[in-house]
Amino acid sequence: MSETPDRGPDPDKASVGEGMDALMPAEMAVKAERIGIAKAELDFFSLFVLAVLAGAFIAFGAMFATVALAGAGDALPYGVARVIAGVVFSLGLILVIVGGAELFTGNALIVMAWAARHVSTAKLLRNWAIVFAGNALGGVATAALIFGAAQYEFGGGAVGAAVLAIAEAKTELGFGQALALGILCNVLVCLAVWLCFSARTTFGKIFAIVPPVAAFVAGGFEHSVANMYFIPLALFIKAGASESFWLGLGTSAAAFDGLTWLSLVLNLIPVTIGNVIGGGVLVGAVYWFVYLRRR
């Protein structure tokens, strides 16, 4: 199979699935197109259950990152703490990709199959709507379970304090800033998914996922599905944490009056739009244009 240094192998001649070498970008585009078609054809119940799992998986990654940040401000520089949180947050996407689940942000790449006219607009929007709803259920349900376990009280309340600080910062973002942070986030998330199309092994996929995901977390970018865990958990803590928890932090629930369910919605709207632009346009559409538009 011949290839040129600048464009890679001809996608029409790419033999996807042969050998153990990592796939080249043109072959990755063909694989992304094929996977997008399969995702769009999933039946409702399979798609929804896999989406709930993805919401829970991302929530586990967010929980891991929260523990890593708990109390870190007193011991570590800001950048170091953020990088560590990003590396451990990668657990979420690793579970989604390797374990198998349907994540709204990653499914922005279905745009490649849509642009190639293999997936209709109706099927694209159907997939996104079902997966978004399932991710939300998985994220909120996991937040409720974490709250029920009183995990936020660990570390003398440091975990809960980290959750509240993260959620408060997210709900204070303006529309434009949240939109831009959402775009930046899903460029990196979808690049992580894109790189996984090249990998032939589980280790290869994990190695491809960690750097881009760690970068978006370290950068403070906004991921809609992660926010479906962070902000609800903070709301549960605000509404139901014990008096001893608040005394230990030296504050009260009233100090977080900006944390409301409405603030969650107002955060998710621009972040979700940004995620679609970042993943669907700046990654999916660009790679379709380069490798698939001539097919």
N, C-alpha and C positions, 0 to 999 in steps of 0.2 A: 504494500500500500504506500503510494508516494504522498509526500506532503511538502509544503513550502514553508519557509521559516516564518512568514508573516501571517498566513491564513490557516495553516494546519491542513489536514486531509479534506478532500471533497466530501461534504456531508452526504451526497447522494451515493458515494461509494464506501462510506464508513461502515465497517462491520462491527456493530455494537454487540459486545458480549463475548468476543473471541479473545483467548489468551488471558494473561494475568497482568499485563502492563496497564498502567493508568491510562484512561481514555484521554484523547486530545480534545480541545474545545469544540471542534465541529461535531465530533462523536457525542460529546456531552450534550450539545444542543438537540441532537436527534433523540437522545435518551430522555431529556427533559420534556420534549414534545410528546413522546410516547407515554411517559408517566402522567403528564397533564391530561391526556385523553382518558387514561384509566381512572384518574381521580374524578373526573367529570362524570364518569359512567357509574360510579358507586351508588348502590341503593341507599335510600334515606337512612335506614336504621344502622347499617354498617358505618356510614359516613358520620352519623351523629355520635355513635358510641366511640369511634376513633377520635372524634373531636373532643369529647369529654375527657378522654384519656390524655390528649395533648394539653388541655387546659390544666389538668392535674400535674402532668410532667413539668410544665413550665413553672407551676407553683412550687414544686419541689426544688427546682433550681433557684427560684426566688427566695425560698426559705433558707437554703444553703448560703446564698449571698448575704441575707440579712444576718445570719449568725456570724459570718465572717466580718461584717461591719460593726457588730455589736461591741461597743466600747473601744473600737479601733482608733477613734479620734484622739484618745489620750495617749496612745502608744505608738501609732504609726503615722507617717506623713499622709496627706490626703491621697496623693497619686498612688502610693503603694497599696493603701487599703482598697482603693477602687480596682486596681489591677487584680488583686487577690479575689475580690468579690466577683469580678468578671470571669475569672478562670473557673471558680466553683459554680457560678450560674450556668456555665456551659452544660452542666448535667442535664438541664431541661431539654435542650435541643438534641443532645446525645440520646436521651430516652425516646424522643420523638422520631429521630431518624433511624436509629438502630432497632429500637423496640417496635416501631411501626405505629404511627398515629397521624392525625390530620390537624395541621396547625394553620390557622388563618394567614399569618404572616408569610410562611413558606409557600402557601398555595397561591400567593401572588404570581408565582412563576407559571401558573396555568395560562397566563397571558400569552406565553409562547405558542401553545397549542391553539389558543383562540385566534391569534394573529395569523396562524397558518391555515385557519378556517377548518380545523378539525374539531373544534369545540364551539358551539353556538354561544351567543351572548347570554341567552336564558340559562344554559347549563353552567356557564361561568358564574353568573350571579347566584344561581341556586347553590352551587358548591360553597361560595363565600358566605352566604347567609346561614346555611346549616352549620358550617364549621365555626363561624363566629359565635353562634348561639351555643353550640356544644362546648367551645373553649371557655365561654363565660360561665356556663354551669360548672365545668370542671374546676375553674379557678376559684369561684366563690364557694363551692362545696369544700374544696381543700382548705380554704381560708377558715371556714366554719369549723372544720375538723381540728385544724391547728389551734384555733381559739378554744375549742372545747377541751383540748389537751392542756391548756394553760401554758403552752410552750413560750408564750410571750413573757412569762414571769421568770424564765431562766436567766442566769447571769445577774441575779439581783434586779431583774427588770430591764437589763440592758438590751435584750432582744426586742422587747416591746417598745422601748424608747427608739430603737433604730427603725422599727416599722412605722411608728408615728412620724418620725422625721422624714422618712422617705416619702410617705403618702402625702404629708403636708406640702413638701416641696413640689410634688407632681401637681397637686390641685391648685397651686399658686401660679402655675405657668399661664401666660397669656396665649391666646389662640394661635397667633403667628409663630411664637416660639415653640409651642407644642407641635405644630405642624412641621416645622423645620427639623425638630428633634426626632419626630416620627419618620420623616424621610430618611434621615441619616441612619437611624436604627435599622430600618429594613433593607437598606442597601447592603449593610454588613450581614444581616441575617440571611438574606437571599444569596449573597455571595458564599456564605458558609454552605447553604444547601446546594448551590451550583457546584462548588468544589467537591461535594460528596458524590456528584454524578460521575466524577472522574475516578473515585476510589473503588478498588476491587475487594478490599478487606474491611473488617470491622475496625481494626486499628487505623487504617487509612482514613476512614470516615471520622473517627474521633479526632485524629490529628488535624483534619481539615476544619472541623467545627470550632475547636477551642480558640484559636487566635482571633477570628472575626467576632465571635460572640464576646470574648473578653474585651475586645476593643470597643464594642458598642456600650457595654456596661461601664467600662472605665471612662468613656467619653460622656457619660450621663445622658445618653440618648433614650428615646421613649418607645417602649414596646407595648402595644395595646393589650396583648394577652397577659403579660406580666402585671400590668396595671389592674387587670381583673382579679388579681390576688392581693397585691400590695394594698390598694385602697380599701377594698372590703374588709380585709383583716384589721386595718387601722380603725375602720368604722365599728367593727365588732368590739375591739378593745375600748374604744371611746364609750360605747354604750354599756358594756358589761364587765369591765375590769374591776377588780376589788379595790376597796378604799386603801388597803395596804400597798397595793401596786402604785397608786397615785402618790401616796405619802413617801414611798421610796424614791420616786422621781422628783419629788418636791414641786409637783404641779397638779393640775386637775383636768378633768375632761373638758371643762368650760374653756380652757386655754386653746382648744382645737376646734373652735366654732366654725372654721372654714371647711372642716372635713364633714361633708354631707354626701348623701347618695346623689344629689344633683351635681355636686362637684365631680363625682366620678363620671357621670354622663358627659359633663362639659369638658372633661379631660379626654375621654375616649373618642369624641367626635373628631377633633383635629388630629389626634395621634393616629387614629384608624385611617383617616384620609391620607396622612403622611406616609403611613406604612404601605398603603396601596401604591402611591406614587413612587416611593423608594424602591420597592420590590418589583412591582409590575411594570413600571415605565423605565426606571434607570438601570434595572438589571435585566428583567425578562424581555422587554421590548428591544433593548439595545442588542442583546445576544441573538434574538430572532432576526433583527435587521442584518447583522453581520453574517450569520451562518445559515439562516433558513429562508430568507426572503426570495431567493432565486429558485427554490425548489418547486 
